Amino acid sequence: ALGAGGSNEILYVNPNATYHYGTSEEYGLANLTEVLEVISRSTAVYHHDWTIKIKGSVTGTHSLDDSEYSFRTYADSITLEGISESIADGPVDEINGNLTTARENGAVLSITTKNPVTIKNLKITGGNNNGNGGGIYIGPDANVTLDGGTVITNNTATYGSGIYLDGGTLTISADASISDDIINADGQLDTL
């Protein structure tokens, strides 16, 4: 659903691109931090629904939060979507925390924004959190949907190696695959 007066905007992420403009698969941005910077500078229309099309392996830990005023103002919703065709083992495109030692600590994706977030055809892997949520941490006001083709696997955490639902809302499609555990700390968990 589009926001009031808004439109659907598309940005591309491809860490292997030679130039990082975000305008196409060939010129995708390097990571999700760059995506948030572009959204925060988007002042043409107040409300956009953003689709972030991801190609390849985006590494590191990432946050979708409301700390940036313009991000809250210019993004009504965010969809993170892998664009490569899936193989038998699941999606090819991924967000990989690449956290391999005890000193490397964090959730692959920390979602605390109030704007709805949808994840589809994407693998979330490589999280290693000494706290809550190895793959995905979902904050109290967040509303997250794991749609078709989402795979959450090979993450570790003290609580919720796959997902830690900290009072937010999580909807899981029947086509999503989660092989790591989910801890629901007073959140709303729905399955489709």
LINNORLIN-V696440 format. One record per residue. N is the residue number from 1. SS is DSSP state (A for helix, B for strand, O for the rest). PSI is psi in whole degrees, 0 to 359 (* if undefined). Layout:
BEGIN
n:N ss:SS psi:PSI
n:N ss:SS psi:PSI
END
This chain:
BEGIN
n:1 ss:O psi:135
n:2 ss:O psi:150
n:3 ss:O psi:170
n:4 ss:O psi:114
n:5 ss:O psi:6
n:6 ss:O psi:188
n:7 ss:B psi:170
n:8 ss:B psi:122
n:9 ss:B psi:145
n:10 ss:B psi:132
n:11 ss:B psi:149
n:12 ss:B psi:143
n:13 ss:B psi:124
n:14 ss:B psi:97
n:15 ss:O psi:337
n:16 ss:O psi:2
n:17 ss:O psi:148
n:18 ss:O psi:318
n:19 ss:O psi:140
n:20 ss:O psi:82
n:21 ss:O psi:333
n:22 ss:O psi:3
n:23 ss:O psi:343
n:24 ss:O psi:170
n:25 ss:O psi:319
n:26 ss:O psi:330
n:27 ss:O psi:39
n:28 ss:O psi:153
n:29 ss:B psi:161
n:30 ss:O psi:329
n:31 ss:O psi:179
n:32 ss:A psi:336
n:33 ss:A psi:318
n:34 ss:A psi:324
n:35 ss:A psi:312
n:36 ss:A psi:326
n:37 ss:A psi:318
n:38 ss:A psi:314
n:39 ss:A psi:319
n:40 ss:A psi:336
n:41 ss:O psi:358
n:42 ss:O psi:99
n:43 ss:O psi:4
n:44 ss:O psi:317
n:45 ss:O psi:142
n:46 ss:O psi:325
n:47 ss:O psi:122
n:48 ss:B psi:147
n:49 ss:B psi:122
n:50 ss:B psi:130
n:51 ss:B psi:121
n:52 ss:B psi:109
n:53 ss:B psi:118
n:54 ss:B psi:133
n:55 ss:B psi:125
n:56 ss:O psi:208
n:57 ss:B psi:111
n:58 ss:B psi:119
n:59 ss:B psi:161
n:60 ss:O psi:179
n:61 ss:O psi:147
n:62 ss:B psi:150
n:63 ss:B psi:138
n:64 ss:B psi:103
n:65 ss:O psi:174
n:66 ss:O psi:19
n:67 ss:O psi:335
n:68 ss:O psi:116
n:69 ss:A psi:314
n:70 ss:A psi:332
n:71 ss:A psi:317
n:72 ss:A psi:322
n:73 ss:A psi:322
n:74 ss:A psi:355
n:75 ss:B psi:118
n:76 ss:B psi:324
n:77 ss:B psi:161
n:78 ss:B psi:132
n:79 ss:B psi:125
n:80 ss:B psi:120
n:81 ss:B psi:124
n:82 ss:B psi:140
n:83 ss:O psi:349
n:84 ss:O psi:152
n:85 ss:O psi:135
n:86 ss:O psi:155
n:87 ss:B psi:182
n:88 ss:O psi:325
n:89 ss:O psi:355
n:90 ss:B psi:200
n:91 ss:O psi:149
n:92 ss:O psi:322
n:93 ss:O psi:144
n:94 ss:B psi:160
n:95 ss:B psi:115
n:96 ss:B psi:111
n:97 ss:O psi:331
n:98 ss:O psi:35
n:99 ss:O psi:112
n:100 ss:O psi:349
n:101 ss:O psi:166
n:102 ss:O psi:331
n:103 ss:O psi:335
n:104 ss:O psi:118
n:105 ss:O psi:130
n:106 ss:B psi:164
n:107 ss:O psi:144
n:108 ss:O psi:315
n:109 ss:B psi:117
n:110 ss:B psi:118
n:111 ss:B psi:111
n:112 ss:O psi:2
n:113 ss:O psi:150
n:114 ss:O psi:345
n:115 ss:O psi:136
n:116 ss:B psi:138
n:117 ss:B psi:129
n:118 ss:B psi:136
n:119 ss:B psi:129
n:120 ss:B psi:148
n:121 ss:O psi:43
n:122 ss:O psi:140
n:123 ss:B psi:134
n:124 ss:B psi:115
n:125 ss:B psi:165
n:126 ss:O psi:19
n:127 ss:O psi:147
n:128 ss:B psi:95
n:129 ss:B psi:125
n:130 ss:B psi:357
n:131 ss:B psi:235
n:132 ss:B psi:123
n:133 ss:O psi:102
n:134 ss:O psi:312
n:135 ss:O psi:299
n:136 ss:B psi:132
n:137 ss:B psi:126
n:138 ss:B psi:115
n:139 ss:O psi:173
n:140 ss:O psi:325
n:141 ss:O psi:4
n:142 ss:O psi:152
n:143 ss:B psi:105
n:144 ss:B psi:137
n:145 ss:B psi:126
n:146 ss:B psi:108
n:147 ss:O psi:185
n:148 ss:O psi:137
n:149 ss:O psi:2
n:150 ss:O psi:133
n:151 ss:B psi:127
n:152 ss:B psi:114
n:153 ss:O psi:155
n:154 ss:O psi:45
n:155 ss:O psi:154
n:156 ss:B psi:152
n:157 ss:B psi:159
n:158 ss:B psi:317
n:159 ss:B psi:121
n:160 ss:O psi:69
n:161 ss:O psi:324
n:162 ss:O psi:303
n:163 ss:B psi:137
n:164 ss:B psi:113
n:165 ss:B psi:103
n:166 ss:O psi:59
n:167 ss:O psi:356
n:168 ss:O psi:199
n:169 ss:B psi:130
n:170 ss:B psi:126
n:171 ss:B psi:127
n:172 ss:B psi:121
n:173 ss:O psi:152
n:174 ss:O psi:338
n:175 ss:O psi:1
n:176 ss:O psi:148
n:177 ss:B psi:123
n:178 ss:B psi:108
n:179 ss:O psi:349
n:180 ss:O psi:164
n:181 ss:O psi:159
n:182 ss:B psi:129
n:183 ss:B psi:124
n:184 ss:B psi:104
n:185 ss:O psi:78
n:186 ss:O psi:32
n:187 ss:O psi:179
n:188 ss:B psi:118
n:189 ss:B psi:119
n:190 ss:B psi:146
n:191 ss:B psi:143
n:192 ss:O psi:*
END
